[in-house]
């Protein structure tokens, strides 16, 4: 059974030292390699966990270049172990297509990494449409991680526990909802979005989405999406984010199905990698579906 980690992180020293929260363990690639060897993980996708390093480094563009250049060195040194998801200079709209080209054609990246929002702008914003066009045309998947800097609700509640537990998760959830209502999920049917942590609360909200939409369409109170929300939501991909809770897997299986769920460790934020693997292995689904979740799905998305 091929195991591929779709959600892991590594940060260069320059970002760690200029950001809050992160410590040197986030820059220890040798620890990641040992973890992979011990757990039987063949490859890992390195995506950006988001940070506030841009406040000290001067711009998101500088963070993007620093991160992408440093991850590229890891990809060059360990080409069979890691897959890179490049971040973009979202503060320079015209520069984003150029960085996609540089990252994928020169630096060896196979995917992109976006935050669920940026300063209150979610991923439905027009500025991202050229990115989606290129990503769909070139079959470049987009991994979406929760925004940890000013996520939804932060203006009212600043709490060190409630932020990561609630606000991070609902920033992802709202991001998906905004993409749905902006018709991005409909207009870019071949674009592969991979949302972290089961896509937030979207699995829990599936039936409420459809029932409420049908009610409001009955009084012409909401625009016609061309189908129930769940018809579009089920086409996105989600990773497990190191989760071990069976009910969360069941919600995801009900909405997305086993072909759209990707196992992810969320290393080094979460340490019980074996437990999160066992959670998949213990599901009452076929062996083929387990294999798909543990590595087959992400291998297909990335053409590995």
Secondary structure, DSSP 8 states (H G I E B T S, - for coil): ---EEEEE----HHHHTTSSS--GGGG-HHHHHHHHHHHT--EEEE-----STHHHHS-HHHHHHHHHHHHHHHHHH-TTTEEEEE---TT-HHHHHHHHHHHHHTS---EEEEESEETTEETTSGGGHHHHHHHHHTT-EEEEE---SS-TTTTT---TTHIIIIIHHHHHHHHHHHHHHTTHHHHTTT--EEESGGGTTTTTTHHHHHHHHHHHHHTT-S---SS-HHHHHTTSEEE-TT---HHHHHHHHHHT-GGGEE----BTT---HHHHHHHHHTSSS-HHHHHIIIIIHHHHHTT-
